[in-house]
Amino acid sequence: MKVIGFNHVTIRVSDLARSLTFYREVLGMELVHRGRTDAYLEWGEAWVCLIQLSSPRPHDPNALGVDHVAFSIADTDFPDAVRRLREAQVPLVRGPMERGGGQVVNFLDPDGNQLECYTSSLHERMKRWK
């Protein structure tokens, strides 16, 4: 199987309207489609699907599954991104800091899903870990 790139991520949420406010107003994603229990958003070349669960269980950070989702961001846009997160009182869980040749900040969405903005590449990160 030959994969040519990353396509999208689907994030489970407890309240679609609340999550749409966060993803659109705080992160600046563009709404492409909104259904009854799902929404599709674009953010640069990435797209995200939010899907509302009917009976969500509390987030367990020690459960198996995806740890976080990282999005590429330009170095020049990083300070503004951090400022916007802080102004919106978004919980930051790591950073802002330099890591692996780039700037990184990890933060939580309204349901505790961890997201990351990162300014570097895998190639640059591996240079630091050799």
Stockholm file with secondary structure:
# STOCKHOLM 1.0

chainA/1-130         MKVIGFNHVTIRVSDLARSLTFYREVLGMELVHRGRTDAYLEWGEAWVCLIQLSSPRPHDPNALGVDHVAFSIADTDFPDAVRRLREAQVPLVRGPMERGGGQVVNFLDPDGNQLECYTSSLHERMKRWK
#=GR chainA/1-130 SS CCCCSCCEEEEEESCHHHHHHIIIIITCCEEEEECSSEEEEEETTEEEEEEECSSCCCCCTTSSSCCCEEEECCGGGHHHHHHHHHHTTCCEEEEEEEETTEEEEEEECTTCCEEEEECSCHHHHHHHTC
#=GC SS_cons         CCCCSCCEEEEEESCHHHHHHIIIIITCCEEEEECSSEEEEEETTEEEEEEECSSCCCCCTTSSSCCCEEEECCGGGHHHHHHHHHHTTCCEEEEEEEETTEEEEEEECTTCCEEEEECSCHHHHHHHTC
//
